[in-house]
Structure formats: structure tokens, C-alpha cells
Amino acid sequence: MSQKVNIRIAGRSYPLVVKNEEEEVLRKAAKRIEEYVSTFENNYNINEKQDALAMSALQLASELENLINKNSEEKSEILLRIKKISNLVTTDK
């Protein structure tokens, strides 16, 4: 079931229609963005919300890329182990 929610980011409200199970994830994501915006404004003397949002987007995209790369490396390692096990099983026959 879908519902209407308002998500606040950087002082603006964004009305969204989301599935019930997505609301918590969106609220956590918005909170994380708010934390990054606040960090960039306070630690780097950024006065423009647009700049803080852009830096937050870059930080989050970087984290996502790191997770994607880690996931890819783990998949490669798993496939390599499967091949080694497969070779052991087929060569023992």
C-alpha cells in the first residue's frame, strides 16, 4: 500500500508517495543527508545549501561506489573459491 509522506532535506519539504516499507528507509536517508549537510556547513564553512548538498551527494556517491566495488570483489572471490572446489571435485573422480 502507498502513502503520502513529507521528507525534509536542507530546510525544504518534499512530498512523496511511497510504499509503506519504503518510508523508514527514506527517512533514514534524509537524516543521513541532513547530517552530511550540517557537517559540510560547519566544518568547511560552506554557506550555500546548494554547495553543501552537492558535497553530500558526492560523499554518498563515493560510499555507494565503495560498496559496489567491495561487493564485486567479494563476488569474484566467491566465484574463484567455487571454481577451486569444482576442480577438486571433478579431478578426484
PyMOL Python script that loads the backbone (N, CA, C, O; Angstrom):
from pymol import cmd

cmd.read_pdbstr("""\
ATOM      1  N   MET A   1       0.832  -1.174   0.000  1.00  0.00           N
ATOM      2  CA  MET A   1       0.000   0.000   0.000  1.00  0.00           C
ATOM      3  C   MET A   1       0.883   1.247   0.000  1.00  0.00           C
ATOM      4  O   MET A   1       1.928   1.268   0.650  1.00  0.00           O
ATOM      5  N   SER A   2       0.475   2.259  -0.710  1.00  0.00           N
ATOM      6  CA  SER A   2       1.231   3.501  -0.809  1.00  0.00           C
ATOM      7  C   SER A   2       0.650   4.552   0.122  1.00  0.00           C
ATOM      8  O   SER A   2      -0.524   4.516   0.490  1.00  0.00           O
ATOM      9  N   GLN A   3       1.517   5.491   0.489  1.00  0.00           N
ATOM     10  CA  GLN A   3       1.077   6.592   1.337  1.00  0.00           C
ATOM     11  C   GLN A   3       1.851   7.848   0.981  1.00  0.00           C
ATOM     12  O   GLN A   3       2.932   7.781   0.395  1.00  0.00           O
ATOM     13  N   LYS A   4       1.291   8.988   1.338  1.00  0.00           N
ATOM     14  CA  LYS A   4       1.964  10.261   1.118  1.00  0.00           C
ATOM     15  C   LYS A   4       2.776  10.607   2.361  1.00  0.00           C
ATOM     16  O   LYS A   4       2.292  10.505   3.488  1.00  0.00           O
ATOM     17  N   VAL A   5       4.023  11.020   2.130  1.00  0.00           N
ATOM     18  CA  VAL A   5       4.880  11.463   3.225  1.00  0.00           C
ATOM     19  C   VAL A   5       5.596  12.733   2.795  1.00  0.00           C
ATOM     20  O   VAL A   5       5.766  12.995   1.604  1.00  0.00           O
ATOM     21  N   ASN A   6       6.008  13.506   3.772  1.00  0.00           N
ATOM     22  CA  ASN A   6       6.828  14.688   3.520  1.00  0.00           C
ATOM     23  C   ASN A   6       8.206  14.432   4.090  1.00  0.00           C
ATOM     24  O   ASN A   6       8.356  14.139   5.276  1.00  0.00           O
ATOM     25  N   ILE A   7       9.211  14.546   3.237  1.00  0.00           N
ATOM     26  CA  ILE A   7      10.591  14.362   3.640  1.00  0.00           C
ATOM     27  C   ILE A   7      11.263  15.727   3.593  1.00  0.00           C
ATOM     28  O   ILE A   7      11.211  16.419   2.577  1.00  0.00           O
ATOM     29  N   ARG A   8      11.900  16.113   4.710  1.00  0.00           N
ATOM     30  CA  ARG A   8      12.594  17.406   4.762  1.00  0.00           C
ATOM     31  C   ARG A   8      14.080  17.197   4.569  1.00  0.00           C
ATOM     32  O   ARG A   8      14.712  16.380   5.238  1.00  0.00           O
ATOM     33  N   ILE A   9      14.621  17.964   3.628  1.00  0.00           N
ATOM     34  CA  ILE A   9      16.061  17.946   3.357  1.00  0.00           C
ATOM     35  C   ILE A   9      16.507  19.389   3.161  1.00  0.00           C
ATOM     36  O   ILE A   9      15.952  20.113   2.335  1.00  0.00           O
ATOM     37  N   ALA A  10      17.499  19.793   3.917  1.00  0.00           N
ATOM     38  CA  ALA A  10      18.093  21.125   3.802  1.00  0.00           C
ATOM     39  C   ALA A  10      17.045  22.229   3.872  1.00  0.00           C
ATOM     40  O   ALA A  10      17.092  23.196   3.110  1.00  0.00           O
ATOM     41  N   GLY A  11      16.108  22.073   4.787  1.00  0.00           N
ATOM     42  CA  GLY A  11      15.124  23.123   5.009  1.00  0.00           C
ATOM     43  C   GLY A  11      13.949  23.134   4.047  1.00  0.00           C
ATOM     44  O   GLY A  11      13.096  24.018   4.126  1.00  0.00           O
ATOM     45  N   ARG A  12      13.891  22.181   3.153  1.00  0.00           N
ATOM     46  CA  ARG A  12      12.775  22.096   2.212  1.00  0.00           C
ATOM     47  C   ARG A  12      12.018  20.795   2.410  1.00  0.00           C
ATOM     48  O   ARG A  12      12.596  19.764   2.752  1.00  0.00           O
ATOM     49  N   SER A  13      10.721  20.865   2.188  1.00  0.00           N
ATOM     50  CA  SER A  13       9.865  19.704   2.316  1.00  0.00           C
ATOM     51  C   SER A  13       9.572  19.135   0.928  1.00  0.00           C
ATOM     52  O   SER A  13       9.250  19.869  -0.006  1.00  0.00           O
ATOM     53  N   TYR A  14       9.691  17.817   0.814  1.00  0.00           N
ATOM     54  CA  TYR A  14       9.452  17.133  -0.455  1.00  0.00           C
ATOM     55  C   TYR A  14       8.344  16.108  -0.257  1.00  0.00           C
ATOM     56  O   TYR A  14       8.545  15.088   0.403  1.00  0.00           O
ATOM     57  N   PRO A  15       7.154  16.384  -0.838  1.00  0.00           N
ATOM     58  CA  PRO A  15       6.061  15.420  -0.714  1.00  0.00           C
ATOM     59  C   PRO A  15       6.307  14.237  -1.660  1.00  0.00           C
ATOM     60  O   PRO A  15       6.588  14.421  -2.844  1.00  0.00           O
ATOM     61  N   LEU A  16       6.198  13.044  -1.122  1.00  0.00           N
ATOM     62  CA  LEU A  16       6.442  11.836  -1.903  1.00  0.00           C
ATOM     63  C   LEU A  16       5.332  10.830  -1.657  1.00  0.00           C
ATOM     64  O   LEU A  16       4.708  10.817  -0.596  1.00  0.00           O
ATOM     65  N   VAL A  17       5.098   9.997  -2.643  1.00  0.00           N
ATOM     66  CA  VAL A  17       4.214   8.846  -2.480  1.00  0.00           C
ATOM     67  C   VAL A  17       5.112   7.622  -2.455  1.00  0.00           C
ATOM     68  O   VAL A  17       5.839   7.346  -3.409  1.00  0.00           O
ATOM     69  N   VAL A  18       5.051   6.895  -1.347  1.00  0.00           N
ATOM     70  CA  VAL A  18       5.947   5.749  -1.154  1.00  0.00           C
ATOM     71  C   VAL A  18       5.150   4.545  -0.660  1.00  0.00           C
ATOM     72  O   VAL A  18       4.049   4.673  -0.124  1.00  0.00           O
ATOM     73  N   LYS A  19       5.740   3.386  -0.857  1.00  0.00           N
ATOM     74  CA  LYS A  19       5.177   2.178  -0.267  1.00  0.00           C
ATOM     75  C   LYS A  19       5.485   2.214   1.224  1.00  0.00           C
ATOM     76  O   LYS A  19       6.487   2.792   1.644  1.00  0.00           O
ATOM     77  N   ASN A  20       4.632   1.604   2.010  1.00  0.00           N
ATOM     78  CA  ASN A  20       4.802   1.641   3.471  1.00  0.00           C
ATOM     79  C   ASN A  20       6.189   1.193   3.901  1.00  0.00           C
ATOM     80  O   ASN A  20       6.783   1.795   4.795  1.00  0.00           O
ATOM     81  N   GLU A  21       6.714   0.145   3.278  1.00  0.00           N
ATOM     82  CA  GLU A  21       8.016  -0.382   3.684  1.00  0.00           C
ATOM     83  C   GLU A  21       9.172   0.522   3.268  1.00  0.00           C
ATOM     84  O   GLU A  21      10.287   0.347   3.759  1.00  0.00           O
ATOM     85  N   GLU A  22       8.937   1.484   2.378  1.00  0.00           N
ATOM     86  CA  GLU A  22       9.990   2.390   1.924  1.00  0.00           C
ATOM     87  C   GLU A  22      10.131   3.627   2.807  1.00  0.00           C
ATOM     88  O   GLU A  22      11.166   4.292   2.778  1.00  0.00           O
ATOM     89  N   GLU A  23       9.111   3.940   3.584  1.00  0.00           N
ATOM     90  CA  GLU A  23       9.121   5.191   4.341  1.00  0.00           C
ATOM     91  C   GLU A  23      10.302   5.266   5.309  1.00  0.00           C
ATOM     92  O   GLU A  23      10.992   6.284   5.358  1.00  0.00           O
ATOM     93  N   GLU A  24      10.539   4.221   6.066  1.00  0.00           N
ATOM     94  CA  GLU A  24      11.629   4.244   7.050  1.00  0.00           C
ATOM     95  C   GLU A  24      12.980   4.424   6.369  1.00  0.00           C
ATOM     96  O   GLU A  24      13.834   5.164   6.856  1.00  0.00           O
ATOM     97  N   VAL A  25      13.169   3.749   5.249  1.00  0.00           N
ATOM     98  CA  VAL A  25      14.425   3.861   4.507  1.00  0.00           C
ATOM     99  C   VAL A  25      14.618   5.295   4.014  1.00  0.00           C
ATOM    100  O   VAL A  25      15.715   5.845   4.116  1.00  0.00           O
ATOM    101  N   LEU A  26      13.571   5.894   3.487  1.00  0.00           N
ATOM    102  CA  LEU A  26      13.658   7.279   3.005  1.00  0.00           C
ATOM    103  C   LEU A  26      13.945   8.253   4.146  1.00  0.00           C
ATOM    104  O   LEU A  26      14.736   9.184   3.989  1.00  0.00           O
ATOM    105  N   ARG A  27      13.317   8.044   5.267  1.00  0.00           N
ATOM    106  CA  ARG A  27      13.553   8.935   6.411  1.00  0.00           C
ATOM    107  C   ARG A  27      14.993   8.813   6.919  1.00  0.00           C
ATOM    108  O   ARG A  27      15.615   9.814   7.276  1.00  0.00           O
ATOM    109  N   LYS A  28      15.517   7.592   6.949  1.00  0.00           N
ATOM    110  CA  LYS A  28      16.912   7.395   7.343  1.00  0.00           C
ATOM    111  C   LYS A  28      17.854   8.050   6.340  1.00  0.00           C
ATOM    112  O   LYS A  28      18.848   8.667   6.723  1.00  0.00           O
ATOM    113  N   ALA A  29      17.537   7.913   5.053  1.00  0.00           N
ATOM    114  CA  ALA A  29      18.373   8.525   4.015  1.00  0.00           C
ATOM    115  C   ALA A  29      18.351  10.042   4.143  1.00  0.00           C
ATOM    116  O   ALA A  29      19.391  10.693   4.042  1.00  0.00           O
ATOM    117  N   ALA A  30      17.162  10.605   4.366  1.00  0.00           N
ATOM    118  CA  ALA A  30      17.048  12.060   4.534  1.00  0.00           C
ATOM    119  C   ALA A  30      17.826  12.526   5.759  1.00  0.00           C
ATOM    120  O   ALA A  30      18.471  13.574   5.725  1.00  0.00           O
ATOM    121  N   LYS A  31      17.768  11.749   6.842  1.00  0.00           N
ATOM    122  CA  LYS A  31      18.520  12.098   8.052  1.00  0.00           C
ATOM    123  C   LYS A  31      20.019  12.067   7.766  1.00  0.00           C
ATOM    124  O   LYS A  31      20.763  12.932   8.229  1.00  0.00           O
ATOM    125  N   ARG A  32      20.453  11.081   7.010  1.00  0.00           N
ATOM    126  CA  ARG A  32      21.878  10.983   6.677  1.00  0.00           C
ATOM    127  C   ARG A  32      22.319  12.178   5.831  1.00  0.00           C
ATOM    128  O   ARG A  32      23.395  12.735   6.047  1.00  0.00           O
ATOM    129  N   ILE A  33      21.493  12.560   4.881  1.00  0.00           N
ATOM    130  CA  ILE A  33      21.796  13.733   4.055  1.00  0.00           C
ATOM    131  C   ILE A  33      21.885  14.970   4.931  1.00  0.00           C
ATOM    132  O   ILE A  33      22.811  15.768   4.788  1.00  0.00           O
ATOM    133  N   GLU A  34      20.928  15.135   5.838  1.00  0.00           N
ATOM    134  CA  GLU A  34      20.936  16.280   6.755  1.00  0.00           C
ATOM    135  C   GLU A  34      22.226  16.314   7.583  1.00  0.00           C
ATOM    136  O   GLU A  34      22.807  17.377   7.802  1.00  0.00           O
ATOM    137  N   GLU A  35      22.662  15.141   8.035  1.00  0.00           N
ATOM    138  CA  GLU A  35      23.900  15.082   8.818  1.00  0.00           C
ATOM    139  C   GLU A  35      25.098  15.512   7.988  1.00  0.00           C
ATOM    140  O   GLU A  35      25.963  16.243   8.471  1.00  0.00           O
ATOM    141  N   TYR A  36      25.152  15.058   6.735  1.00  0.00           N
ATOM    142  CA  TYR A  36      26.255  15.463   5.860  1.00  0.00           C
ATOM    143  C   TYR A  36      26.205  16.959   5.574  1.00  0.00           C
ATOM    144  O   TYR A  36      27.234  17.635   5.614  1.00  0.00           O
ATOM    145  N   VAL A  37      25.024  17.473   5.288  1.00  0.00           N
ATOM    146  CA  VAL A  37      24.878  18.911   5.018  1.00  0.00           C
ATOM    147  C   VAL A  37      25.383  19.707   6.212  1.00  0.00           C
ATOM    148  O   VAL A  37      26.147  20.660   6.059  1.00  0.00           O
ATOM    149  N   SER A  38      24.952  19.310   7.390  1.00  0.00           N
ATOM    150  CA  SER A  38      25.384  20.003   8.613  1.00  0.00           C
ATOM    151  C   SER A  38      26.899  19.925   8.799  1.00  0.00           C
ATOM    152  O   SER A  38      27.542  20.914   9.153  1.00  0.00           O
ATOM    153  N   THR A  39      27.460  18.742   8.558  1.00  0.00           N
ATOM    154  CA  THR A  39      28.906  18.563   8.689  1.00  0.00           C
ATOM    155  C   THR A  39      29.659  19.457   7.722  1.00  0.00           C
ATOM    156  O   THR A  39      30.620  20.120   8.110  1.00  0.00           O
ATOM    157  N   PHE A  40      29.235  19.482   6.474  1.00  0.00           N
ATOM    158  CA  PHE A  40      29.928  20.313   5.491  1.00  0.00           C
ATOM    159  C   PHE A  40      29.768  21.794   5.790  1.00  0.00           C
ATOM    160  O   PHE A  40      30.714  22.563   5.619  1.00  0.00           O
ATOM    161  N   GLU A  41      28.589  22.205   6.234  1.00  0.00           N
ATOM    162  CA  GLU A  41      28.391  23.613   6.574  1.00  0.00           C
ATOM    163  C   GLU A  41      29.257  24.028   7.757  1.00  0.00           C
ATOM    164  O   GLU A  41      29.837  25.114   7.757  1.00  0.00           O
ATOM    165  N   ASN A  42      29.344  23.175   8.750  1.00  0.00           N
ATOM    166  CA  ASN A  42      30.075  23.525   9.969  1.00  0.00           C
ATOM    167  C   ASN A  42      31.588  23.369   9.835  1.00  0.00           C
ATOM    168  O   ASN A  42      32.345  24.219  10.306  1.00  0.00           O
ATOM    169  N   ASN A  43      32.024  22.297   9.201  1.00  0.00           N
ATOM    170  CA  ASN A  43      33.462  22.001   9.153  1.00  0.00           C
ATOM    171  C   ASN A  43      34.195  22.653   7.989  1.00  0.00           C
ATOM    172  O   ASN A  43      35.411  22.834   8.051  1.00  0.00           O
ATOM    173  N   TYR A  44      33.488  23.002   6.951  1.00  0.00           N
ATOM    174  CA  TYR A  44      34.140  23.556   5.772  1.00  0.00           C
ATOM    175  C   TYR A  44      33.666  24.966   5.451  1.00  0.00           C
ATOM    176  O   TYR A  44      33.940  25.490   4.372  1.00  0.00           O
ATOM    177  N   ASN A  45      32.951  25.579   6.395  1.00  0.00           N
ATOM    178  CA  ASN A  45      32.497  26.955   6.231  1.00  0.00           C
ATOM    179  C   ASN A  45      31.750  27.168   4.916  1.00  0.00           C
ATOM    180  O   ASN A  45      31.981  28.146   4.205  1.00  0.00           O
ATOM    181  N   ILE A  46      30.858  26.240   4.609  1.00  0.00           N
ATOM    182  CA  ILE A  46      30.029  26.342   3.406  1.00  0.00           C
ATOM    183  C   ILE A  46      28.736  27.055   3.794  1.00  0.00           C
ATOM    184  O   ILE A  46      28.027  26.624   4.703  1.00  0.00           O
ATOM    185  N   ASN A  47      28.441  28.137   3.104  1.00  0.00           N
ATOM    186  CA  ASN A  47      27.263  28.931   3.425  1.00  0.00           C
ATOM    187  C   ASN A  47      26.082  28.658   2.501  1.00  0.00           C
ATOM    188  O   ASN A  47      24.937  28.931   2.862  1.00  0.00           O
ATOM    189  N   GLU A  48      26.343  28.135   1.344  1.00  0.00           N
ATOM    190  CA  GLU A  48      25.280  27.867   0.380  1.00  0.00           C
ATOM    191  C   GLU A  48      24.765  26.439   0.532  1.00  0.00           C
ATOM    192  O   GLU A  48      25.541  25.484   0.508  1.00  0.00           O
ATOM    193  N   LYS A  49      23.449  26.303   0.689  1.00  0.00           N
ATOM    194  CA  LYS A  49      22.853  24.970   0.818  1.00  0.00           C
ATOM    195  C   LYS A  49      23.165  24.124  -0.408  1.00  0.00           C
ATOM    196  O   LYS A  49      23.426  22.927  -0.291  1.00  0.00           O
ATOM    197  N   GLN A  50      23.139  24.736  -1.569  1.00  0.00           N
ATOM    198  CA  GLN A  50      23.404  24.008  -2.811  1.00  0.00           C
ATOM    199  C   GLN A  50      24.797  23.367  -2.776  1.00  0.00           C
ATOM    200  O   GLN A  50      24.963  22.218  -3.186  1.00  0.00           O
ATOM    201  N   ASP A  51      25.778  24.099  -2.294  1.00  0.00           N
ATOM    202  CA  ASP A  51      27.134  23.555  -2.201  1.00  0.00           C
ATOM    203  C   ASP A  51      27.202  22.409  -1.187  1.00  0.00           C
ATOM    204  O   ASP A  51      27.843  21.388  -1.437  1.00  0.00           O
ATOM    205  N   ALA A  52      26.538  22.587  -0.046  1.00  0.00           N
ATOM    206  CA  ALA A  52      26.528  21.532   0.974  1.00  0.00           C
ATOM    207  C   ALA A  52      25.814  20.293   0.455  1.00  0.00           C
ATOM    208  O   ALA A  52      26.236  19.170   0.731  1.00  0.00           O
ATOM    209  N   LEU A  53      24.734  20.491  -0.294  1.00  0.00           N
ATOM    210  CA  LEU A  53      24.012  19.355  -0.879  1.00  0.00           C
ATOM    211  C   LEU A  53      24.854  18.650  -1.937  1.00  0.00           C
ATOM    212  O   LEU A  53      24.852  17.422  -2.021  1.00  0.00           O
ATOM    213  N   ALA A  54      25.572  19.425  -2.742  1.00  0.00           N
ATOM    214  CA  ALA A  54      26.428  18.825  -3.772  1.00  0.00           C
ATOM    215  C   ALA A  54      27.543  18.009  -3.128  1.00  0.00           C
ATOM    216  O   ALA A  54      27.847  16.907  -3.583  1.00  0.00           O
ATOM    217  N   MET A  55      28.150  18.539  -2.080  1.00  0.00           N
ATOM    218  CA  MET A  55      29.202  17.805  -1.382  1.00  0.00           C
ATOM    219  C   MET A  55      28.639  16.552  -0.702  1.00  0.00           C
ATOM    220  O   MET A  55      29.301  15.515  -0.657  1.00  0.00           O
ATOM    221  N   SER A  56      27.434  16.652  -0.181  1.00  0.00           N
ATOM    222  CA  SER A  56      26.780  15.495   0.425  1.00  0.00           C
ATOM    223  C   SER A  56      26.503  14.426  -0.619  1.00  0.00           C
ATOM    224  O   SER A  56      26.718  13.239  -0.373  1.00  0.00           O
ATOM    225  N   ALA A  57      26.032  14.844  -1.769  1.00  0.00           N
ATOM    226  CA  ALA A  57      25.770  13.899  -2.865  1.00  0.00           C
ATOM    227  C   ALA A  57      27.057  13.203  -3.288  1.00  0.00           C
ATOM    228  O   ALA A  57      27.067  11.997  -3.531  1.00  0.00           O
ATOM    229  N   LEU A  58      28.139  13.965  -3.374  1.00  0.00           N
ATOM    230  CA  LEU A  58      29.430  13.383  -3.741  1.00  0.00           C
ATOM    231  C   LEU A  58      29.896  12.378  -2.688  1.00  0.00           C
ATOM    232  O   LEU A  58      30.393  11.306  -3.032  1.00  0.00           O
ATOM    233  N   GLN A  59      29.741  12.714  -1.428  1.00  0.00           N
ATOM    234  CA  GLN A  59      30.135  11.810  -0.342  1.00  0.00           C
ATOM    235  C   GLN A  59      29.323  10.516  -0.401  1.00  0.00           C
ATOM    236  O   GLN A  59      29.886   9.425  -0.301  1.00  0.00           O
ATOM    237  N   LEU A  60      28.013  10.633  -0.560  1.00  0.00           N
ATOM    238  CA  LEU A  60      27.150   9.454  -0.607  1.00  0.00           C
ATOM    239  C   LEU A  60      27.430   8.608  -1.847  1.00  0.00           C
ATOM    240  O   LEU A  60      27.420   7.380  -1.770  1.00  0.00           O
ATOM    241  N   ALA A  61      27.678   9.247  -2.983  1.00  0.00           N
ATOM    242  CA  ALA A  61      28.007   8.511  -4.201  1.00  0.00           C
ATOM    243  C   ALA A  61      29.328   7.772  -4.048  1.00  0.00           C
ATOM    244  O   ALA A  61      29.482   6.655  -4.543  1.00  0.00           O
ATOM    245  N   SER A  62      30.269   8.387  -3.371  1.00  0.00           N
ATOM    246  CA  SER A  62      31.557   7.753  -3.110  1.00  0.00           C
ATOM    247  C   SER A  62      31.374   6.521  -2.229  1.00  0.00           C
ATOM    248  O   SER A  62      31.962   5.473  -2.494  1.00  0.00           O
ATOM    249  N   GLU A  63      30.565   6.645  -1.189  1.00  0.00           N
ATOM    250  CA  GLU A  63      30.286   5.499  -0.322  1.00  0.00           C
ATOM    251  C   GLU A  63      29.614   4.371  -1.104  1.00  0.00           C
ATOM    252  O   GLU A  63      29.938   3.199  -0.916  1.00  0.00           O
ATOM    253  N   LEU A  64      28.686   4.730  -1.972  1.00  0.00           N
ATOM    254  CA  LEU A  64      28.000   3.729  -2.797  1.00  0.00           C
ATOM    255  C   LEU A  64      28.978   3.018  -3.721  1.00  0.00           C
ATOM    256  O   LEU A  64      28.924   1.796  -3.855  1.00  0.00           O
ATOM    257  N   GLU A  65      29.868   3.765  -4.355  1.00  0.00           N
ATOM    258  CA  GLU A  65      30.870   3.163  -5.231  1.00  0.00           C
ATOM    259  C   GLU A  65      31.771   2.200  -4.468  1.00  0.00           C
ATOM    260  O   GLU A  65      32.104   1.124  -4.964  1.00  0.00           O
ATOM    261  N   ASN A  66      32.161   2.592  -3.262  1.00  0.00           N
ATOM    262  CA  ASN A  66      32.989   1.710  -2.433  1.00  0.00           C
ATOM    263  C   ASN A  66      32.258   0.413  -2.110  1.00  0.00           C
ATOM    264  O   ASN A  66      32.853  -0.664  -2.150  1.00  0.00           O
ATOM    265  N   LEU A  67      30.973   0.512  -1.792  1.00  0.00           N
ATOM    266  CA  LEU A  67      30.187  -0.687  -1.505  1.00  0.00           C
ATOM    267  C   LEU A  67      30.034  -1.569  -2.739  1.00  0.00           C
ATOM    268  O   LEU A  67      30.113  -2.794  -2.645  1.00  0.00           O
ATOM    269  N   ILE A  68      29.817  -0.950  -3.888  1.00  0.00           N
ATOM    270  CA  ILE A  68      29.683  -1.705  -5.134  1.00  0.00           C
ATOM    271  C   ILE A  68      30.986  -2.431  -5.446  1.00  0.00           C
ATOM    272  O   ILE A  68      30.972  -3.607  -5.808  1.00  0.00           O
ATOM    273  N   ASN A  69      32.110  -1.735  -5.308  1.00  0.00           N
ATOM    274  CA  ASN A  69      33.411  -2.353  -5.571  1.00  0.00           C
ATOM    275  C   ASN A  69      33.687  -3.490  -4.601  1.00  0.00           C
ATOM    276  O   ASN A  69      34.175  -4.545  -5.005  1.00  0.00           O
ATOM    277  N   LYS A  70      33.381  -3.286  -3.329  1.00  0.00           N
ATOM    278  CA  LYS A  70      33.591  -4.329  -2.327  1.00  0.00           C
ATOM    279  C   LYS A  70      32.734  -5.542  -2.648  1.00  0.00           C
ATOM    280  O   LYS A  70      33.199  -6.679  -2.559  1.00  0.00           O
ATOM    281  N   ASN A  71      31.486  -5.300  -3.019  1.00  0.00           N
ATOM    282  CA  ASN A  71      30.568  -6.379  -3.360  1.00  0.00           C
ATOM    283  C   ASN A  71      31.082  -7.149  -4.575  1.00  0.00           C
ATOM    284  O   ASN A  71      31.008  -8.377  -4.611  1.00  0.00           O
ATOM    285  N   SER A  72      31.595  -6.438  -5.556  1.00  0.00           N
ATOM    286  CA  SER A  72      32.134  -7.067  -6.759  1.00  0.00           C
ATOM    287  C   SER A  72      33.353  -7.917  -6.429  1.00  0.00           C
ATOM    288  O   SER A  72      33.498  -9.027  -6.940  1.00  0.00           O
ATOM    289  N   GLU A  73      34.221  -7.402  -5.583  1.00  0.00           N
ATOM    290  CA  GLU A  73      35.414  -8.156  -5.168  1.00  0.00           C
ATOM    291  C   GLU A  73      35.013  -9.418  -4.411  1.00  0.00           C
ATOM    292  O   GLU A  73      35.599 -10.481  -4.612  1.00  0.00           O
ATOM    293  N   GLU A  74      34.007  -9.297  -3.534  1.00  0.00           N
ATOM    294  CA  GLU A  74      33.549 -10.459  -2.779  1.00  0.00           C
ATOM    295  C   GLU A  74      32.942 -11.505  -3.707  1.00  0.00           C
ATOM    296  O   GLU A  74      33.164 -12.701  -3.520  1.00  0.00           O
ATOM    297  N   LYS A  75      32.176 -11.064  -4.708  1.00  0.00           N
ATOM    298  CA  LYS A  75      31.601 -11.997  -5.677  1.00  0.00           C
ATOM    299  C   LYS A  75      32.694 -12.713  -6.449  1.00  0.00           C
ATOM    300  O   LYS A  75      32.610 -13.920  -6.676  1.00  0.00           O
ATOM    301  N   SER A  76      33.713 -11.980  -6.851  1.00  0.00           N
ATOM    302  CA  SER A  76      34.830 -12.586  -7.584  1.00  0.00           C
ATOM    303  C   SER A  76      35.537 -13.631  -6.726  1.00  0.00           C
ATOM    304  O   SER A  76      35.878 -14.708  -7.216  1.00  0.00           O
ATOM    305  N   GLU A  77      35.758 -13.323  -5.460  1.00  0.00           N
ATOM    306  CA  GLU A  77      36.405 -14.259  -4.541  1.00  0.00           C
ATOM    307  C   GLU A  77      35.552 -15.509  -4.363  1.00  0.00           C
ATOM    308  O   GLU A  77      36.082 -16.620  -4.346  1.00  0.00           O
ATOM    309  N   ILE A  78      34.264 -15.344  -4.231  1.00  0.00           N
ATOM    310  CA  ILE A  78      33.354 -16.486  -4.079  1.00  0.00           C
ATOM    311  C   ILE A  78      33.389 -17.356  -5.329  1.00  0.00           C
ATOM    312  O   ILE A  78      33.468 -18.581  -5.232  1.00  0.00           O
ATOM    313  N   LEU A  79      33.332 -16.730  -6.501  1.00  0.00           N
ATOM    314  CA  LEU A  79      33.385 -17.499  -7.748  1.00  0.00           C
ATOM    315  C   LEU A  79      34.701 -18.257  -7.879  1.00  0.00           C
ATOM    316  O   LEU A  79      34.717 -19.403  -8.329  1.00  0.00           O
ATOM    317  N   LEU A  80      35.795 -17.629  -7.491  1.00  0.00           N
ATOM    318  CA  LEU A  80      37.094 -18.293  -7.543  1.00  0.00           C
ATOM    319  C   LEU A  80      37.114 -19.509  -6.614  1.00  0.00           C
ATOM    320  O   LEU A  80      37.621 -20.565  -6.992  1.00  0.00           O
ATOM    321  N   ARG A  81      36.580 -19.372  -5.432  1.00  0.00           N
ATOM    322  CA  ARG A  81      36.523 -20.489  -4.492  1.00  0.00           C
ATOM    323  C   ARG A  81      35.638 -21.611  -5.023  1.00  0.00           C
ATOM    324  O   ARG A  81      35.969 -22.788  -4.876  1.00  0.00           O
ATOM    325  N   ILE A  82      34.523 -21.256  -5.635  1.00  0.00           N
ATOM    326  CA  ILE A  82      33.631 -22.269  -6.227  1.00  0.00           C
ATOM    327  C   ILE A  82      34.350 -23.035  -7.324  1.00  0.00           C
ATOM    328  O   ILE A  82      34.238 -24.258  -7.408  1.00  0.00           O
ATOM    329  N   LYS A  83      35.089 -22.321  -8.166  1.00  0.00           N
ATOM    330  CA  LYS A  83      35.849 -22.977  -9.237  1.00  0.00           C
ATOM    331  C   LYS A  83      36.889 -23.926  -8.666  1.00  0.00           C
ATOM    332  O   LYS A  83      37.075 -25.030  -9.177  1.00  0.00           O
ATOM    333  N   LYS A  84      37.570 -23.494  -7.602  1.00  0.00           N
ATOM    334  CA  LYS A  84      38.582 -24.354  -6.978  1.00  0.00           C
ATOM    335  C   LYS A  84      37.925 -25.612  -6.413  1.00  0.00           C
ATOM    336  O   LYS A  84      38.443 -26.714  -6.597  1.00  0.00           O
ATOM    337  N   ILE A  85      36.812 -25.464  -5.742  1.00  0.00           N
ATOM    338  CA  ILE A  85      36.099 -26.610  -5.189  1.00  0.00           C
ATOM    339  C   ILE A  85      35.616 -27.522  -6.315  1.00  0.00           C
ATOM    340  O   ILE A  85      35.734 -28.745  -6.235  1.00  0.00           O
ATOM    341  N   SER A  86      35.074 -26.911  -7.357  1.00  0.00           N
ATOM    342  CA  SER A  86      34.607 -27.691  -8.509  1.00  0.00           C
ATOM    343  C   SER A  86      35.744 -28.482  -9.125  1.00  0.00           C
ATOM    344  O   SER A  86      35.574 -29.652  -9.469  1.00  0.00           O
ATOM    345  N   ASN A  87      36.901 -27.854  -9.268  1.00  0.00           N
ATOM    346  CA  ASN A  87      38.077 -28.548  -9.820  1.00  0.00           C
ATOM    347  C   ASN A  87      38.497 -29.701  -8.917  1.00  0.00           C
ATOM    348  O   ASN A  87      38.860 -30.770  -9.409  1.00  0.00           O
ATOM    349  N   LEU A  88      38.453 -29.500  -7.616  1.00  0.00           N
ATOM    350  CA  LEU A  88      38.799 -30.579  -6.683  1.00  0.00           C
ATOM    351  C   LEU A  88      37.833 -31.750  -6.800  1.00  0.00           C
ATOM    352  O   LEU A  88      38.242 -32.910  -6.771  1.00  0.00           O
ATOM    353  N   VAL A  89      36.567 -31.440  -6.932  1.00  0.00           N
ATOM    354  CA  VAL A  89      35.552 -32.486  -7.019  1.00  0.00           C
ATOM    355  C   VAL A  89      35.681 -33.258  -8.350  1.00  0.00           C
ATOM    356  O   VAL A  89      35.589 -34.485  -8.372  1.00  0.00           O
ATOM    357  N   THR A  90      35.891 -32.530  -9.445  1.00  0.00           N
ATOM    358  CA  THR A  90      35.951 -33.200 -10.754  1.00  0.00           C
ATOM    359  C   THR A  90      37.260 -33.929 -10.979  1.00  0.00           C
ATOM    360  O   THR A  90      37.286 -34.907 -11.726  1.00  0.00           O
ATOM    361  N   THR A  91      38.347 -33.490 -10.362  1.00  0.00           N
ATOM    362  CA  THR A  91      39.628 -34.164 -10.569  1.00  0.00           C
ATOM    363  C   THR A  91      39.775 -35.398  -9.683  1.00  0.00           C
ATOM    364  O   THR A  91      40.635 -36.239  -9.941  1.00  0.00           O
ATOM    365  N   ASP A  92      38.948 -35.520  -8.641  1.00  0.00           N
ATOM    366  CA  ASP A  92      39.034 -36.676  -7.757  1.00  0.00           C
ATOM    367  C   ASP A  92      38.297 -37.885  -8.312  1.00  0.00           C
ATOM    368  O   ASP A  92      38.414 -38.973  -7.749  1.00  0.00           O
ATOM    369  N   LYS A  93      37.569 -37.742  -9.358  1.00  0.00           N
ATOM    370  CA  LYS A  93      36.799 -38.864  -9.911  1.00  0.00           C
ATOM    371  C   LYS A  93      37.627 -39.827 -10.657  1.00  0.00           C
ATOM    372  O   LYS A  93      37.109 -40.816 -11.174  1.00  0.00           O
TER     373      LYS A  93
END
""", "prot")
cmd.dss("prot")
cmd.show_as("cartoon", "prot")
cmd.util.cbc("prot")
cmd.orient("prot")
